[in-house]
């Protein structure tokens, strides 16, 4: 997707279009990669393609469903605070597969699009600790974070098999 493949005639269209562009870039980085390779950490960091995808999928859900929409999911963040939740989001094992996390990421992104479509950009976040933020801020933050992780994934993928470009 290039920037001319989505409308930027309104702020909402631009924000949503750029976020979708970054989501697609992240998903392209795991295409054609085996589960074993997707779990590998071939650089000096502890990041793997699968860990980046898992983290992005979890926070897609958290930002839009929990923080923006105010939904709760018993046993999940933030109710079930894990001591080291930031690192835990990136950890993967044999049960984590490209297929599983790609599907989950796509499902969460679809729900996020539905939530976004139904709210004004000025709508405050429903999570009390972030009520001073609004949907516009969350969309900008998610563009920033998703782009950052797509870039990380690009480096990891190049280290795995030499393929380049987000």
MOQUI-V461715 format. One record per residue. RES is the residue in three letters. BURIAL is b if it has 24 or more other ideal C-beta (glycine too) atoms within 12 Angstrom, else e. Layout:
res = (RES,RES)
burial = (BURIAL,BURIAL)
//
This chain:
res = (UNK,UNK,UNK,UNK,UNK,UNK,UNK,UNK,UNK,UNK,UNK,UNK,UNK,UNK,UNK,UNK,UNK,UNK,UNK,UNK,UNK,UNK,UNK,UNK,UNK,UNK,UNK,UNK,UNK,UNK,UNK,UNK,UNK,UNK,UNK,UNK,UNK,UNK,UNK,UNK,UNK,UNK,UNK,UNK,UNK,UNK,UNK,UNK,UNK,UNK,UNK,UNK,UNK,UNK,UNK,UNK,UNK,UNK,UNK,UNK,UNK,UNK,UNK,UNK,UNK,UNK,UNK,UNK,UNK,UNK,UNK,UNK,UNK,UNK,UNK,UNK,UNK,UNK,UNK,UNK,UNK,UNK,UNK,UNK,UNK,UNK,UNK,UNK,UNK,UNK,UNK,UNK,UNK,UNK,UNK,UNK,UNK,UNK,UNK,UNK,UNK,UNK,UNK,UNK,UNK,UNK,UNK,UNK,UNK,UNK,UNK,UNK,UNK,UNK,UNK,UNK,UNK,UNK,UNK,UNK,UNK,UNK,UNK,UNK,UNK,UNK,UNK,UNK,UNK,UNK,UNK,UNK,UNK,UNK,UNK,UNK,UNK,UNK,UNK,UNK,UNK,UNK,UNK,UNK,UNK,UNK,UNK,UNK,UNK,UNK,UNK,UNK,UNK,UNK,UNK,UNK,UNK,UNK,UNK,UNK,UNK,UNK,UNK,UNK,UNK,UNK)
burial = (e,e,e,e,e,e,e,e,e,e,e,b,e,e,b,b,b,b,b,b,b,b,b,b,b,b,b,b,b,b,e,e,b,e,b,e,b,b,b,e,e,e,e,e,e,e,b,b,b,b,b,b,b,b,b,b,b,b,b,b,b,b,b,b,b,b,b,b,b,e,e,e,e,e,e,e,b,e,e,e,e,e,e,e,e,e,e,e,b,b,b,b,e,e,e,b,b,b,e,e,b,b,e,b,b,b,e,b,b,e,b,b,b,e,b,b,e,e,b,e,b,e,b,e,b,b,b,e,e,e,e,e,b,b,b,b,e,b,b,e,b,b,b,e,b,b,b,e,b,b,e,b,b,b,b,b,b,e,b,b,e,e,e,e,e,b)
//
